[in-house]
């Protein structure tokens, strides 16, 4: 009997250790969470979802019919919110998904079809009340539809930003030897922009050095990698344990000095940090996994969108 108890204690203790220290797919990295009316975008794993309340009278004579109709209506409203949230997403500092789809009928049709067939989680009714959830991901097929084919993936040509020397300064031409020696030992990149006000997440941000030359962005990653992983993930924490799945055990952590672009989705780092990032991005494994996280302040993570249907979503009602 005592042996059995000891065995059970050992098993429970082992399971607790695994739950605490072992990574699990069940604990998704939600990262920076952006609230858009009834929808939520988790910029860590790219999940996007919308919810709607459902309420029916369980004692009515036609409760089954009313439940089915209420469920349908709630699903339509939730999917409208889901579409509105997707349309509000910034592609880069100059455009949004809504602006891109406005001029691209084929992509617009694909996105609408995707939303209309998005995953639906039916409610467990309690006293006639429940919540309908619809969800999608800014990865895979949806990413393929909303990332313009005009984005120069893997072009190898770094974009340049027109900067005043007085505002940001020029990048130093010389770097300390110890900095150069350490450049090849990092497993990913963390850009800490948590101190900056107004930064906005985007599907295709660019990180620039102080000389105005880009050091990371679509120009050095493949479209396939961007579709699968997202060019960057966004977080509200720079904790290496939290970010390990994305950037590995020893990420290079750099401070963002400023945000740039009309949409405030691009970031500027120091000259010495830019040199390290350029060296890091020579690692094909880092580029292939898009092992980059941008840290934003959690206080910026809410955007309100009107509950009234937009022109883009009226057709779904």
N, C-alpha and C positions, 0 to 999 in steps of 0.2 A: 504493500500500500504506500509506504513512504517513498519507495523507488518511483512509483507512478507519479506521485506529487512532485518529486524533484524533476522528473522528466518534463512534466507539464510546465513547471516554472521555467525550465531551461528553454523550452520551445517559445513560451510567451516572451521571455527576455530577448531571445534571438529575433523574433518578429518585430519587437519594439525597436531594436537597434537598426534593423533593415528599414523600418518606416522612417527613422530619423536621419540615417546617414546614406541610404542607398537611393539614387535617383529613380524616379518612377514616371512612366508615361501618364499615369493617372493624375499626376500633379502638373498640370500644364503651366507653362510660364506665361501668365497673362500680361505682365509688364505694365506699360502705361495704358490706363483705361480711360477712354474718351467717351463721355456720355452725350448722346445726340438725341434729345427728346426721349422717346421710348426705346431707343436703340443704344447698344453699347459696343464699342470697338476695343478689343484687347490687342494692343499693338505689339505685344510680346510674341504671341503665337498666331496673330492675324485673324483670330476668330471675331465674327461680328454677329450680333443677335438682337432680336427685338421681341418684346413681350406685350401681351394684351390680356386684360382681365376678362373672364367669362362668368356670367351669373345667370342661372335659370332656377325656376321653382321646381324642386324635385317632386312636389306633391300635385302638380298640375296634371290634368287628364292626358295631355299630349306632351309629357315631359321629354320623351325620346326625340320627338320632332323638334321641340324647342331647343334641346341640347345640341342637336346636329346643326340647326340653323345658327345658333349662337356661336358654335365652334367655327363654322364657316366664316361668319362675319368677323370674328376676332382674328382669324387667320389672314383674311384679306387686309384688315387694318394693320396687323403686325408686319405683313409683307410690304405694305406701302411704306411703313416706317423704316423697314430694312432697306428698301430701294432709296429712300431719301437719304439715309445714312451713307450708303455707297456713293450716291451722287455728290455728297458733300466732301468726300475724301479728296485730298490734294494729291495729284500725280507728282508734281514738282512745285517749285516756287512760282511758276508762272501760270499754271492751269489746274483745274479740278477735273474730276471724272465727268461731272455734268457738262462742262464746256467741251470736253473731248467727244462725248457721245452725241452732243448736239449736231456735230458735223460729220458723224460717222454712223449711218443708219444700220449697217451690218453689225457693228459692235453693240449698238444700242439694243438691237433685237436679241442678241445673244445674252446680254445682261438681264433684260426683262424676262426672257425664258428661264434663265438661271434662278432669278428671284421667285418667279411663279412656281418653280419646282424645288424651292429650298426646303431643307429639312424641317419637318414640323414635329414638335413634341407636344402630344396631347395632354391635357390637364388631368390630374386626379381630383375629381370633384369632392369637396367637403361642404356639406350643407348647401349644395347648389352653386358653390363658388370654386373657381379654378383659374389657372393662368396658362395661356397658350404661348409657346415659344417657337420662333422660327430662327434659323441660324444658317450661316455660310462662312466662308473663309476667304480672306484676301490673299489667297494662295491658289495654286492649281488652275483650274478652268476659269475661275472668275478673274484671277490675275492676268491670265492670257488674254482675256477679253478687254480689260481696262488699261493695260499697259500699251500705249501706242507703239506701232511698229516703227515709228520715226525716231524712237529713242535709240541713240547710237551705242547699243550694247557692245562691249569688247572692241571698241574702235581703237583703243590705245591712244586716242587723242584727248589729252586733258583739257577740259574747258577752262577758260580764263575769266576772271572777275575783274572788272575795272575798279580799282581802289585808289583812293588818295593816300599818298605816303604819310600825310599828317594824321590820317585817321587810323591806319593800321600798321604802317611802317613796312619796310622791306625785310625779307627773310635774310638771316645771317648767311654768309657764304661759307663760313668755317664752323665745324661742329667738334665738340670735345671727343677725344679718342674713346673714352669709356662709353659714351653714348653710342658711337659707331659700333663698338664691340658687342653691345647688348641688343642691337637691333634685330638680330636673327633668332632670338630666343623666345619671342612672344607667340602666343597661340591665337590671338584675336585682338580686336580693337574696341575700346570703350571710349566714347566721346562724351564727357561730362558737361552737359549744357544746363544743368539744374539751376545755376545761378542767373541764367538769362531769362528775361521777361519777353513773352510774346512768341516764343518758338513754337512751331506747329509741325506735327508729324506729317510725313508725305511718303508716297510709295517709292519715289526716286530722288532722294536728297543728294546733295553734293557736299563734300568736306573740302575746304580750301585752305591752303597755307596763307601766311600773311603777305606773300608776294602776289597773291591773286590766282595762283595756279592750283587746279584741283589735285587732290591726292587720293580721293576715293569717290566712287560713284559708278553709275552704269557703264562708264567708258572702260572699266577694267573688269567687269563681271559679265558672265554670259546671260542671255535672256532666260535660258533654262534654269540657271541658279536663282535668278531673281524671281521667277515664277514659283519655284519650289520653296525657297526659304524667305523671300523678301530681301531687298537690297540691304536693309537694316532692320533691326528690331528696336523697339522703344521701351524704356523701363523708367521707373521712378526710383530705382535703387542702383547704386554702383557696387553693391556687395558682390564680391567675386563668386561666392557660393551660389547666390541667386542666378547669376549670369553664366555659370560654368557650362551649362548645356549648349549655349550659343557661342561663347567666345573661348572656351577651354579653361585650363587651370591657371594660365599665366597670361592674361591679356595686357596689352599696352593700354594704359589709362592716360588720356590727354584732356586738358581743359579747353572748352570752347570759349574763345574770346569775344565772339559776337555772332549774330545771326544775319543772314543776307537774303536778298531776293524779295520780290513783292509779297510772296506768301510766307516769308520768314521761315523757310524750311531748309535753308542751307547754312552751313556752319563754318567758322573760320578759326583756325588754330595757330599756334606759334610756329615760327620758322624751324626751331629745333624739333618740335613735335612733328611737323610736316615731313621733315627728313626721315624720322623714324617710321612714320606711316608709309612713306614711299618704299622704304626698305622692306617693311613688313609685307606690303602688298606684292612683293616679288614671289611670295610663298603661294603656290598654286592651290594648296589645300585650304588656306585662309580665304582666298578669292572664291573658290568653288562652293564653300559653305556659307559665303557671305557672313563671315564671323565678325560682325560689327553690331554694336549696341549703342544707341544714343540715349543718354539719361536726361529726362526732362523733369521739371518741377511738377508735383502732383496737383498743385493749385490751379494749373492751367487746363486740367483735363475735362472740362465740361463745355459743351457747345449746345445752345438751344436751337431747335428747329421747330417751326410752327406745326401744330397738329393738323392744320388744314391741308388738304391734298394739294400738291404742286401740280403744275401742268404736266410734269413728267410722270406723275403717278396716278393721275385721274383715271387712266385707262385700266388700271388694275382693280378699280372698285366695282 
